[in-house]
Amino acid sequence: MSSEEIVFKIITEAGNAKGVSFEAFALAKEGKFAEAEEKLKEANQFFHQAHDIQTELITKEAQGQKNEVSILMVHAQDHLAGATLAKDLIAEMIQMQKEIHNLKIS
């Protein structure tokens, strides 16, 4: 896989993880918590695919194989960081939605 293909694979998988995370939150706001949890699992799969690519790059560099650091690679890493933050915050927000829902029905 070329470096550009690697970069765009990270961007794609991270973008999918972020998008599906927001879908999960939308479901949680509707009270569809089981569906939201399934979406979070799907988001985690996309996230892990992107993270695995990043880990492979880091491992190769640690073994002495230098990676080209381009603006595209920086952009891909930014997408992955943003997706990570979104996924983690949305998981917490879904938990908060559950608590709010439980208070309303109590």
C-alpha positions, 0 to 999 in steps of 0.5 A, a space after each residue: 500500500 502506498 503512503 497516500 493509500 495508507 493516509 486515506 485509509 486512516 482518514 476514511 476509517 477515522 471518519 467512519 468511526 466519528 460519523 457512526 459515533 454521532 449516529 449512536 448519540 442521535 439514537 440515544 437522544 431518542 431513547 434507543 439505547 440498545 441500538 446506540 450501544 450497537 452503533 458504538 460497537 460499530 464505531 469502535 470497529 472503524 476506530 480500531 482499523 484506523 488505530 491498527 494502521 497507525 500502530 503499524 506505522 509506529 512499530 515500523 518507525 521504532 524498528 528503524 524504517 522511517 515514514 514520510 511525514 507529509 501534510 496528508 499524514 498530519 491531516 490523517 493523524 488529526 482525523 484520528 485524534 478527533 475521532 478518538 475524542 468524539 467517540 470517547 465523549 459520545 460514549 460518556 454522553 450516551 451514559 448521561 442520556 441513560 441517566 436522564 432517561 432513568 430519572 424521568 421514568 422514576 
